[in-house]
């Protein structure tokens, strides 16, 4: 999400059957929420003044989404992603599955969903299904099991050298690791998201130079470091752990994500 373009959002929404006018308006609404001084190009796209007229006035934060639940506060977007009872609908779930809240320049096709191809303007459902089947070992690839692309040549062999898919990365930007330990009826689960060097990062938000604070924005986690202190807190020492990766998330006993549904032709 931090690096998404209007073209990607419009392509995705149109692939979902959203009208051209609404696709442009919702795309501008999301980008206007995330980027300071963003200039909308679609008729009817919300402006900062529109939020001031809400029952409880507020202002667009001008920074990347921290949570997909923020879609419920974005004018125009909330009408697309929520039902009449203000509960997230199917398009909300598809949007959350299509994007990451972390920052990286080029998505990996090995973790791609059909929504990624749609965002690139690849609307051929047969190609979308072929990618989904290849990665997850379904359909024609069921006997071979799940596959992966090693390089750009592998991608071109499936989609063609001129396809936008050929520009996608084949390297991992982030990797989720889930470890579950069971003893009798007790279960303990660790859910961690890590990034290799040069991989995904937490979006950096400009700090307020006047106050010296970051206005409550998240900052990137310290890499390869842990603090240890004495019992009375009189002193602390920093010890390098030399992890070959950065921990982006670490959760215990959280709710397991729902599996993605296969694409139908």
PAMI-503139 format. One record per residue (C-alpha): residue number from 1; x, y, z. Coordinates in steps of 0.1 Angstrom, whole numbers. Example, Ala and Ser with C-alpha at 12.3 -4.5 7.8 and 13.67 -1.06 7.14 Angstrom:
BEGIN
+-----+-------+-------+-------+
! num !     u !     v !     w !
+-----+-------+-------+-------+
!   1 !   123 !   -45 !    78 !
!   2 !   137 !   -11 !    71 !
+-----+-------+-------+-------+
This chain:
BEGIN
+-----+-------+-------+-------+
! num !     u !     v !     w !
+-----+-------+-------+-------+
!   1 !     0 !     0 !     0 !
!   2 !    27 !    26 !     8 !
!   3 !    39 !    25 !   -29 !
!   4 !     6 !    19 !   -47 !
!   5 !    -3 !    40 !   -77 !
!   6 !   -37 !    52 !   -89 !
!   7 !   -34 !    30 !  -120 !
!   8 !   -30 !    -1 !   -99 !
!   9 !   -60 !     7 !   -78 !
!  10 !   -82 !    16 !  -108 !
!  11 !   -72 !   -16 !  -127 !
!  12 !   -80 !   -37 !   -97 !
!  13 !  -114 !   -21 !   -90 !
!  14 !  -124 !   -23 !  -127 !
!  15 !  -115 !   -60 !  -127 !
!  16 !  -140 !   -64 !   -99 !
!  17 !  -167 !   -49 !  -120 !
!  18 !  -166 !   -15 !  -104 !
!  19 !  -176 !    13 !  -128 !
!  20 !  -149 !    36 !  -142 !
!  21 !  -162 !    67 !  -124 !
!  22 !  -163 !    49 !   -90 !
!  23 !  -130 !    32 !   -95 !
!  24 !  -113 !    66 !  -101 !
!  25 !  -132 !    82 !   -72 !
!  26 !  -123 !    55 !   -46 !
!  27 !   -87 !    54 !   -58 !
!  28 !   -83 !    91 !   -53 !
!  29 !  -100 !    89 !   -19 !
!  30 !   -75 !    63 !    -7 !
!  31 !   -45 !    81 !   -21 !
!  32 !   -58 !   114 !    -7 !
!  33 !   -61 !    98 !    27 !
!  34 !   -25 !    85 !    26 !
!  35 !    -6 !   113 !     8 !
!  36 !    -4 !   149 !    20 !
!  37 !   -13 !   175 !    -7 !
!  38 !   -25 !   148 !   -31 !
!  39 !   -44 !   163 !   -60 !
!  40 !   -74 !   141 !   -71 !
!  41 !   -82 !   138 !  -107 !
!  42 !  -117 !   122 !  -105 !
!  43 !  -150 !   140 !  -102 !
!  44 !  -166 !   136 !   -68 !
!  45 !  -134 !   125 !   -50 !
!  46 !  -134 !   136 !   -14 !
!  47 !  -113 !   165 !    -2 !
!  48 !   -99 !   173 !    32 !
!  49 !  -127 !   198 !    38 !
!  50 !  -153 !   170 !    34 !
!  51 !  -140 !   153 !    65 !
!  52 !  -143 !   185 !    85 !
!  53 !  -181 !   184 !    78 !
!  54 !  -185 !   149 !    93 !
!  55 !  -206 !   145 !   125 !
!  56 !  -173 !   142 !   144 !
!  57 !  -148 !   162 !   123 !
!  58 !  -114 !   147 !   115 !
!  59 !   -86 !   151 !    90 !
!  60 !   -68 !   127 !    66 !
!  61 !   -36 !   116 !    83 !
!  62 !   -14 !   119 !    52 !
!  63 !     5 !    87 !    58 !
!  64 !     1 !    50 !    47 !
!  65 !   -26 !    28 !    61 !
!  66 !   -18 !    12 !    95 !
!  67 !   -48 !   -11 !    93 !
!  68 !   -73 !   -20 !    66 !
!  69 !  -100 !   -10 !    91 !
!  70 !   -91 !    26 !    82 !
!  71 !  -110 !    20 !    49 !
!  72 !  -142 !    25 !    71 !
!  73 !  -132 !    61 !    77 !
!  74 !  -123 !    71 !    41 !
!  75 !  -151 !    88 !    23 !
!  76 !  -162 !    70 !    -9 !
!  77 !  -140 !    39 !     0 !
!  78 !  -163 !    30 !    29 !
!  79 !  -193 !    28 !     6 !
!  80 !  -174 !     3 !   -16 !
!  81 !  -159 !   -19 !    11 !
!  82 !  -187 !   -20 !    37 !
!  83 !  -223 !   -32 !    36 !
!  84 !  -254 !   -13 !    48 !
!  85 !  -247 !   -24 !    84 !
!  86 !  -211 !   -11 !    82 !
!  87 !  -195 !   -45 !    82 !
!  88 !  -166 !   -53 !    59 !
!  89 !  -179 !   -70 !    27 !
!  90 !  -163 !   -94 !     2 !
!  91 !  -145 !   -66 !   -16 !
!  92 !  -129 !   -55 !    17 !
!  93 !  -116 !   -90 !    22 !
!  94 !  -102 !   -92 !   -14 !
!  95 !   -86 !   -58 !   -10 !
!  96 !   -69 !   -69 !    23 !
!  97 !   -57 !  -101 !     6 !
!  98 !   -43 !   -81 !   -24 !
!  99 !   -21 !   -56 !    -5 !
! 100 !     5 !   -54 !    22 !
! 101 !     7 !   -26 !    48 !
! 102 !    45 !   -29 !    46 !
! 103 !    68 !   -10 !    22 !
! 104 !    87 !   -27 !    -6 !
! 105 !    93 !   -17 !   -42 !
! 106 !    84 !   -48 !   -62 !
! 107 !    60 !   -75 !   -52 !
! 108 !    71 !  -111 !   -56 !
! 109 !    51 !  -132 !   -81 !
! 110 !    56 !  -162 !   -59 !
! 111 !    33 !  -148 !   -33 !
! 112 !     9 !  -133 !   -58 !
! 113 !   -28 !  -136 !   -59 !
! 114 !   -50 !  -131 !   -89 !
! 115 !   -57 !   -96 !   -75 !
! 116 !   -20 !   -87 !   -82 !
! 117 !   -23 !   -96 !  -118 !
! 118 !   -56 !   -76 !  -120 !
! 119 !   -38 !   -46 !  -105 !
! 120 !   -12 !   -48 !  -133 !
! 121 !   -40 !   -47 !  -159 !
! 122 !   -39 !   -85 !  -166 !
! 123 !   -76 !   -92 !  -167 !
! 124 !   -75 !  -126 !  -185 !
! 125 !   -91 !  -149 !  -159 !
! 126 !   -75 !  -179 !  -175 !
! 127 !   -40 !  -165 !  -168 !
! 128 !   -50 !  -156 !  -133 !
! 129 !   -62 !  -191 !  -127 !
! 130 !   -31 !  -206 !  -142 !
! 131 !    -9 !  -186 !  -118 !
! 132 !   -30 !  -196 !   -88 !
! 133 !   -30 !  -232 !   -98 !
! 134 !     8 !  -233 !  -104 !
! 135 !    17 !  -217 !   -71 !
! 136 !    -8 !  -238 !   -50 !
! 137 !    -5 !  -271 !   -69 !
! 138 !   -41 !  -272 !   -82 !
! 139 !   -58 !  -281 !  -114 !
! 140 !   -32 !  -291 !  -141 !
! 141 !    -4 !  -289 !  -115 !
! 142 !   -21 !  -310 !   -89 !
! 143 !     2 !  -340 !   -94 !
! 144 !    34 !  -318 !   -93 !
! 145 !    25 !  -299 !   -62 !
! 146 !    30 !  -262 !   -57 !
! 147 !    56 !  -245 !   -78 !
! 148 !    76 !  -212 !   -78 !
! 149 !    93 !  -189 !  -102 !
! 150 !   131 !  -188 !  -100 !
! 151 !   137 !  -158 !  -123 !
! 152 !   122 !  -135 !  -148 !
! 153 !   126 !  -160 !  -176 !
! 154 !   103 !  -185 !  -158 !
! 155 !    77 !  -157 !  -156 !
! 156 !    81 !  -149 !  -192 !
! 157 !    76 !  -185 !  -202 !
! 158 !    42 !  -185 !  -186 !
! 159 !    29 !  -150 !  -194 !
! 160 !    51 !  -138 !  -223 !
! 161 !    80 !  -115 !  -224 !
! 162 !    59 !   -84 !  -229 !
! 163 !    35 !   -91 !  -200 !
! 164 !    35 !   -67 !  -171 !
! 165 !    40 !   -98 !  -149 !
! 166 !    76 !  -101 !  -162 !
! 167 !    85 !   -70 !  -142 !
! 168 !    76 !   -87 !  -109 !
! 169 !   102 !   -99 !   -85 !
! 170 !   109 !  -136 !   -78 !
! 171 !   126 !  -127 !   -44 !
! 172 !   110 !  -128 !   -10 !
! 173 !   103 !   -94 !     6 !
! 174 !    87 !  -109 !    37 !
! 175 !    79 !  -143 !    50 !
! 176 !    53 !  -153 !    76 !
! 177 !    63 !  -181 !   100 !
! 178 !    37 !  -198 !   121 !
! 179 !    48 !  -223 !   148 !
! 180 !    21 !  -242 !   168 !
! 181 !    30 !  -263 !   199 !
! 182 !     4 !  -287 !   214 !
! 183 !     4 !  -306 !   247 !
! 184 !   -28 !  -324 !   255 !
! 185 !   -56 !  -299 !   250 !
! 186 !   -33 !  -269 !   253 !
! 187 !   -21 !  -251 !   222 !
! 188 !     4 !  -222 !   219 !
! 189 !    10 !  -205 !   186 !
! 190 !    36 !  -180 !   175 !
! 191 !    30 !  -159 !   144 !
! 192 !    60 !  -140 !   131 !
! 193 !    66 !  -120 !   100 !
! 194 !   102 !  -115 !    90 !
! 195 !   120 !   -97 !    62 !
! 196 !   154 !  -104 !    47 !
! 197 !   180 !   -76 !    41 !
! 198 !   166 !   -53 !    15 !
! 199 !   131 !   -67 !    20 !
! 200 !    99 !   -52 !    34 !
! 201 !   100 !   -24 !    60 !
! 202 !    76 !    -6 !    82 !
! 203 !    67 !    27 !    64 !
! 204 !    87 !    56 !    77 !
! 205 !    67 !    87 !    85 !
! 206 !    84 !   121 !    86 !
! 207 !    89 !   133 !   121 !
! 208 !    78 !   167 !   133 !
! 209 !   110 !   188 !   134 !
! 210 !    95 !   214 !   157 !
! 211 !    84 !   191 !   185 !
! 212 !   110 !   163 !   179 !
! 213 !    82 !   137 !   180 !
! 214 !    68 !   115 !   153 !
! 215 !    32 !   124 !   161 !
! 216 !    24 !    90 !   173 !
! 217 !    34 !    72 !   140 !
! 218 !    50 !    38 !   141 !
! 219 !    87 !    36 !   135 !
! 220 !   108 !     8 !   121 !
! 221 !   118 !   -19 !   146 !
! 222 !   154 !   -20 !   158 !
! 223 !   172 !   -47 !   139 !
! 224 !   194 !   -73 !   155 !
! 225 !   193 !   -57 !   189 !
! 226 !   178 !   -66 !   223 !
! 227 !   179 !   -47 !   256 !
! 228 !   187 !   -63 !   289 !
! 229 !   186 !   -44 !   322 !
! 230 !   191 !   -50 !   359 !
! 231 !   162 !   -59 !   382 !
! 232 !   160 !   -24 !   396 !
! 233 !   163 !    -8 !   361 !
! 234 !   195 !    11 !   371 !
! 235 !   213 !     2 !   339 !
! 236 !   207 !   -13 !   306 !
! 237 !   230 !   -29 !   280 !
! 238 !   224 !   -35 !   243 !
! 239 !   234 !   -68 !   229 !
! 240 !   235 !   -76 !   192 !
! 241 !   217 !  -108 !   183 !
! 242 !   230 !  -108 !   146 !
! 243 !   197 !  -121 !   132 !
! 244 !   200 !  -123 !    93 !
! 245 !   165 !  -107 !    91 !
! 246 !   142 !   -80 !   106 !
! 247 !   112 !   -90 !   126 !
! 248 !    82 !   -70 !   113 !
! 249 !    55 !   -87 !   134 !
! 250 !    54 !  -110 !   164 !
! 251 !    22 !  -122 !   178 !
! 252 !    11 !  -150 !   202 !
! 253 !   -21 !  -170 !   200 !
! 254 !   -37 !  -147 !   175 !
! 255 !   -65 !  -157 !   152 !
! 256 !   -54 !  -178 !   122 !
! 257 !   -61 !  -161 !    88 !
! 258 !   -87 !  -177 !    66 !
! 259 !   -73 !  -196 !    36 !
! 260 !   -76 !  -179 !     3 !
! 261 !  -103 !  -194 !   -20 !
! 262 !   -91 !  -208 !   -54 !
! 263 !   -99 !  -187 !   -85 !
! 264 !  -127 !  -200 !  -106 !
! 265 !  -124 !  -198 !  -144 !
+-----+-------+-------+-------+
